Amino acid sequence: MDPILLFHSLIMGLVEGITEFLPISSTGHLILTGDLLNFLSKEKREVYEIFIQLGAMLAVVWEYRAKIGNTFKGVSHPGSERNLLLGIVIAFIPAAIMGKLFSEHIKAVLFNPIAVSIAFIVGGLIILWAEKRQHKVTIETVDDLSLKDALKVGLCQCLALIPGTSRSGATIIGGMFLGLSRKAATEFSFFLGIPTLGAASLYSLIKHRHVLDSADIGIFAVGFISSFIFAFIAIRALIRFISTHTFVVFAWYRIAFGLIVLATWHFGLVNWNA
């Protein structure tokens, strides 16, 4: 097996793991990184990128295993546990429907570095706007989230179909607009990622299984494990970070990164496949 290809897979997993739950767009970073590394064929890379999200998803499951276990134990009777599980299901539905209807068209039109870089910049400006306005908290924890507000967060998640927008960014910032505390918005984004990433990964593997063969097992495994490890690190770091900081630093990162990509494309410094 090609060691260079395995190393590139390690890098792709690292990028996925670090960026999946930060408001900076894992899809956007994977598109740009994969383009720079010339990693796999276009169709196979798309399957790979979605598959390694499973590793990031399992990092959430492991980190919150006690909370998830208690939620399932308490689902048989009314209370915060049942409410949270129903909220996650309700929030998942809009993106599932929109993804089924429009994902292929969006991939054909917007899955390129230039469109991603523009989405980076626009998303950064929205985060700056969200942090500048007065944040009135009405929902302190995920257990306080109503089903109506869960649905609203789920509608915000639909914006993440645009590559470079960021699923976590759309749900976290959307949640803050709805009155969730930073921690509540971030943790609900984590939990909502479990069915969203899981369903997307399994659907992609089934739909595109014809492009895969046994030689891909090692490449996919390295990316999966790398994604799990670095997502686990990123989740813990983000929870600690937001206890004393805003998301402004991520906004400026998005804007700077997007401008760099646009500049290198405009001046021909990097041969982006736009």
Secondary structure, 3 states (H helix, E strand, C coil): CCHHHHHHHHHHHHHHHHHCCCCCCHHHHHHHHHHHHCCCCHHHHHHHHHHCHHHHHHHHHHHCHHHHHHHHHHHHCCCHHHHHHHHHHHHHHHHHHHHHHHHHHHHHHHCCHHHHHHHHHHHHHHHHHHHHCCCCCCECCHHHCCHHHHHHHHHHHHHHHCCCCCHHHHHHHHHHHCCECHHHHHHHHHHHHHHHHHHHHHHHHHHCHHHCCHHHHHHHHHHHHHHHHHHHHHHHHHHHHHCCCCCHHHHHHHHHHHHHHHHHHHCCCCCCCC
